[in-house]
Amino acid sequence: MTDPTGFLTIERKDRTARPIADRLTDFREYVLPLGDQDVAVQATRCMDCGVPFCHTACPVGNLIPDWNSLVSEEDWQTASERLHRTNNFPEFTGRVCPAPCEAACTLNLDDVPVTIKTIECAIVDKAWQQGWIRPQVAARGTGKRIAVVGSGPAGLACAQQLARMGHAPTVFEKNDRIGGLLRYGIPDFKMDRALIDRRIVQMEAEGVIFRPNMEIGVTVSVDRILDDYDVMVLAGGAEWPRDLDIPNRGASNIHYAMDFLTQSNRRQAGLPIEGEELLATGKHVVVIGGGDTGSDCIGTSNRQGAASVTQLEIMPEPPLRENKPLVWPHWPLKLRTSTSQEEGVERMFSVATRDAIAEGGQVRSLLVERDGEQIEIPADLVLLAMGFLGSPADGVVGKAGAEIDRNSYATSRASVFACGDMRRGQSLVVWAIREGRECAKAVGEHLTATKTS
């Protein structure tokens, strides 16, 4: 470290956000990055703590003290190299990861952790600006072809690692654009889609082939894929949303959150929208679910001009602060307020939705119960953001006749592997990247063993 006592003299300074009145007028990214000098100073706060618990909290095992030290010395290029050793897409995690590494930072014992996520994002953004990120083409090919089903972060990370091993991966995506959850699930104001596009260009130069509008099991059979490829990797995510069993659930203005978000992202990209148009403009919106997806619905609804937004959470309101001695360095349960929630929402905790009061096939209000009291909430648009149950039973996993093994990336069917949310259940983008990398390693070992047997 350039200054082992920097954490004692330098105050934490993080990125800020555009003013609410400004950012609600568009879907551009709301985060305002720190300048290079400020980032270097913040990196100096990384202390020589002996045991870097940030390592254990980061699913991809980022070498955080290493690249913090390099940034503090303003050796940005080496910092980028060190960052990319463990993370294929740090510009994604630097924007949408909740940063469990910061929760585990030793300085978080005093609520002033190192701004790890900000430094990570600054490194990769500078690396792209300086042209340091280039295709890493394998010296020679193995001739092994791998079909990767799904182009979310797990599928992309898996395919990139396989290409760099010299294999020939093809990524199949059922939608018309590559990116999966990154493309259609995360709003533009959290992550610009251009970040995905430039990674696709890099991966194509490395030998990855992309096939959008190809739904395995529908457009082409699983058996045909296995006839043409040496291995198939299932990386299609956890797309089966949790439903809400209430009267009038079939009303026309109750929708899954992901349908709403996908449509909004397509609209922002100028892409056609099929079916009923879902817009929050002028409506009383009720979001059921208190996680990231629910928060994304709030931000999107406010940008579309909702009359009001209410968020219902079945769990009790968490404490403002965690019990540090009890939970550190693990991810704490405490009250968090996202930037989307700051933009305008009424949050209700310990709420159970009992009834959807409909008129003419449309919900007009929701009847909810809190502490034994029944409350009626106006509702013109109800968005279900209650998480996901896994891969649909009639999806590609079922059609492949493969049973997922939570202890292995291999499945019950020979030459079929699985990774990401499809294997472990809904989780974070950073976990998906880790899963993709580890699955690629498992596939590589399988192909080597097959070759030598």
Number of C-alpha atoms within 10 A of each C-alpha: 19 16 17 13 14 17 20 10 9 12 13 15 15 18 15 11 13 13 11 14 8 9 18 21 12 14 20 15 16 20 17 11 17 17 10 16 12 16 25 22 22 26 31 25 28 29 23 15 12 7 10 18 19 25 18 16 20 19 20 20 16 22 19 23 20 15 25 31 22 21 29 23 16 17 15 23 20 17 24 24 16 17 23 16 12 17 21 23 21 24 22 22 21 22 18 18 16 16 20 20 29 23 24 24 28 24 17 16 15 9 14 17 19 28 22 25 23 20 26 24 19 23 27 25 18 16 19 15 10 11 9 15 18 14 15 14 17 15 8 10 14 13 10 15 18 27 24 28 27 30 29 27 32 33 33 30 25 30 33 26 23 27 27 21 18 20 23 23 26 21 24 24 25 19 17 12 16 24 22 23 20 21 26 23 21 23 25 24 20 19 23 18 18 11 16 18 15 12 19 19 13 17 24 17 15 22 23 24 19 21 19 17 14 18 19 24 18 12 10 11 15 18 13 11 16 17 10 12 18 16 22 24 27 31 33 30 30 21 19 15 18 14 15 15 11 13 12 16 18 15 18 16 18 20 19 18 23 22 14 21 23 19 22 27 20 15 12 13 12 9 12 8 13 7 6 9 10 16 17 24 16 14 19 20 27 28 29 26 22 19 13 18 21 26 21 25 31 30 25 25 30 23 19 19 15 19 14 21 25 20 24 22 21 17 13 10 13 12 11 9 12 15 12 14 8 9 13 17 21 17 16 16 13 13 12 11 9 14 17 23 21 11 16 16 19 11 14 17 16 13 21 18 20 16 18 24 21 20 11 8 12 19 23 20 21 21 16 18 17 14 8 9 8 14 14 15 17 19 26 23 25 29 24 24 28 22 21 18 15 19 21 16 10 9 16 21 24 14 15 18 13 18 16 22 15 14 9 15 24 24 22 13 12 11 17 25 26 33 33 34 26 25 28 20 17 20 15 18 23 26 22 29 29 25 27 30 27 21 29 28 17 16 24 18 12 14 18 12 10 9 8 6 6
